[in-house]
Amino acid sequence: MDQKIILLADDDSDDTEMFCEALENIDKNIICHCSINGSELLKKLSEMNEKPNLIFLDLNMPIMNGWQCLNILKEDERYHDIPVIMISTSSHTKEMSKAIDLGAICYLVKPNNFNELMQVLHEITTNLETDLKNTIINLQKNGSGNVFGYNDNNSKQ
């Protein structure tokens, strides 16, 4: 099985640890590179030999928040086609809409429950290269209270 590379930017060490543990439990072939802010994520991304399959960006981080990082990713021709999922503890509709408008493929409200996180991440990572769009749409339809607003336009217009 091929390796899948995921980047995560989140300044909350507990959330990062839970996220990485869930990914490791799901698939040993997933490599997750973690950053504590958007600036660090962009630096890691520029040093990588291959593009990641997916980026998760927390909204609220010091130095460079998720919004700022998403804007840079979507404006940079090298990175604009990498799927980005915005993550936050906030479930404000305004933020969800903004994430989609700025080019994220969806918005994920961080689950408090480890099993719930594993379920969502399992669905996303299992279908990452084959059918991410329908996976996210199905997560929304099937009552996942955490996934919102699929956007199939990866590049900012």
C-alpha positions as CSV (number, residue, x, y, z in Angstrom):
1,M,0.0,0.0,0.0
2,D,1.2,3.4,-0.9
3,Q,2.1,6.0,1.7
4,K,-0.2,8.9,2.2
5,I,1.2,12.2,3.4
6,I,-0.9,14.5,5.5
7,L,0.1,17.9,6.9
8,L,-1.5,19.2,10.1
9,A,-1.2,22.8,11.5
10,D,-2.6,23.1,15.0
11,D,-1.1,24.8,18.0
12,D,-3.1,22.7,20.5
13,S,-0.7,19.8,21.5
14,D,-3.5,17.7,22.9
15,D,-5.5,17.9,19.7
16,T,-2.4,17.2,17.6
17,E,-1.6,14.2,19.7
18,M,-5.1,12.8,19.4
19,F,-5.2,13.5,15.6
20,C,-1.8,11.8,15.0
21,E,-2.8,8.8,17.2
22,A,-6.0,8.4,15.3
23,L,-4.2,8.4,11.9
24,E,-1.7,5.9,13.2
25,N,-4.4,3.6,14.3
26,I,-6.2,3.9,11.0
27,D,-3.3,3.2,8.7
28,K,0.4,2.7,9.4
29,N,1.2,4.0,5.9
30,I,-0.1,7.5,6.7
31,I,2.7,10.0,7.4
32,C,1.5,13.0,9.3
33,H,3.8,16.1,9.5
34,C,2.6,18.5,12.3
35,S,3.2,22.2,12.6
36,I,2.2,24.6,15.3
37,N,1.1,27.4,12.9
38,G,0.6,28.2,9.2
39,S,4.1,29.7,8.8
40,E,5.7,26.5,10.0
41,L,3.5,24.4,7.7
42,L,4.4,26.5,4.7
43,K,8.1,26.1,5.5
44,K,7.7,22.3,5.8
45,L,5.7,22.2,2.6
46,S,8.4,24.0,0.7
47,E,11.0,21.6,2.0
48,M,9.1,18.4,0.9
49,N,10.1,16.4,-2.1
50,E,6.5,15.5,-2.9
51,K,3.1,17.2,-2.3
52,P,1.0,16.0,0.6
53,N,-2.3,14.2,-0.2
54,L,-4.2,16.5,2.2
55,I,-3.7,19.5,4.6
56,F,-5.6,20.1,7.8
57,L,-5.5,23.7,9.0
58,D,-6.7,24.9,12.4
59,L,-8.3,28.3,12.3
60,N,-6.8,29.9,15.4
61,M,-3.0,29.7,15.7
62,P,-0.3,32.2,16.6
63,I,2.1,33.8,14.1
64,M,0.0,32.7,11.0
65,N,-3.6,31.5,11.5
66,G,-5.4,29.1,9.2
67,W,-7.1,31.8,7.2
68,Q,-3.8,33.4,6.3
69,C,-2.2,30.1,5.5
70,L,-5.2,28.9,3.3
71,N,-5.0,32.2,1.3
72,I,-1.3,31.6,0.6
73,L,-1.8,28.0,-0.3
74,K,-4.6,28.8,-2.7
75,E,-2.8,31.7,-4.4
76,D,0.4,29.7,-4.9
77,E,0.4,27.7,-8.1
78,R,2.6,25.0,-6.6
79,Y,0.0,24.2,-3.8
80,H,-3.4,25.4,-4.9
81,D,-4.5,22.0,-6.0
82,I,-3.8,20.3,-2.6
83,P,-7.0,19.6,-0.8
84,V,-7.3,21.6,2.5
85,I,-9.7,20.9,5.3
86,M,-10.2,23.7,7.8
87,I,-10.5,22.5,11.4
88,S,-11.8,24.3,14.5
89,T,-13.7,23.8,17.7
90,S,-16.0,26.5,16.4
91,S,-19.2,25.6,14.7
92,H,-20.2,29.1,13.5
93,T,-21.8,29.0,10.1
94,K,-20.0,32.2,9.1
95,E,-16.6,30.5,9.5
96,M,-17.8,27.4,7.7
97,S,-18.9,29.5,4.7
98,K,-15.6,31.5,4.8
99,A,-13.6,28.3,4.6
100,I,-15.4,27.1,1.5
101,D,-15.3,30.6,-0.1
102,L,-11.5,30.7,0.4
103,G,-11.0,27.3,-1.2
104,A,-11.0,24.7,1.5
105,I,-12.7,21.5,0.4
106,C,-14.7,21.3,3.7
107,Y,-14.8,22.4,7.3
108,L,-14.4,20.0,10.2
109,V,-15.5,20.8,13.7
110,K,-13.0,19.0,15.9
111,P,-14.7,16.0,17.6
112,N,-14.2,15.7,21.3
113,N,-14.5,12.0,21.2
114,F,-11.5,10.0,19.9
115,N,-13.7,7.3,18.3
116,E,-15.7,10.0,16.4
117,L,-12.4,11.5,15.2
118,M,-11.1,8.1,14.1
119,Q,-14.4,7.4,12.2
120,V,-14.2,10.7,10.3
121,L,-10.5,10.5,9.6
122,H,-10.9,6.9,8.5
123,E,-13.5,7.7,5.9
124,I,-11.5,10.7,4.6
125,T,-8.1,8.9,4.5
126,T,-9.5,5.7,3.0
127,N,-11.0,7.5,0.1
128,L,-8.4,10.2,-0.2
129,E,-7.1,9.3,-3.7
130,T,-10.3,7.7,-5.1
131,D,-13.4,9.5,-4.0
132,L,-12.8,12.3,-1.5
133,K,-15.7,14.4,-2.8
134,N,-18.4,11.7,-2.3
135,T,-16.9,10.7,1.0
136,I,-17.2,14.2,2.4
137,I,-20.7,14.6,1.0
138,N,-21.7,11.2,2.5
139,L,-20.2,12.2,5.9
140,Q,-22.5,15.2,5.8
141,K,-25.6,13.3,4.7
142,N,-25.1,10.5,7.2
143,G,-25.3,12.8,10.1
144,S,-21.7,13.5,11.0
145,G,-22.2,16.6,13.0
146,N,-18.5,17.5,12.3
147,V,-18.2,17.8,8.5
148,F,-19.6,20.8,6.6
149,G,-19.7,22.2,3.1
150,Y,-17.9,20.2,0.4
151,N,-16.2,22.5,-2.2
152,D,-15.0,20.8,-5.3
153,N,-13.3,24.0,-6.6
154,N,-9.8,23.6,-5.1
155,S,-8.3,26.6,-6.7
156,K,-9.3,30.2,-5.7
157,Q,-10.9,32.0,-8.6
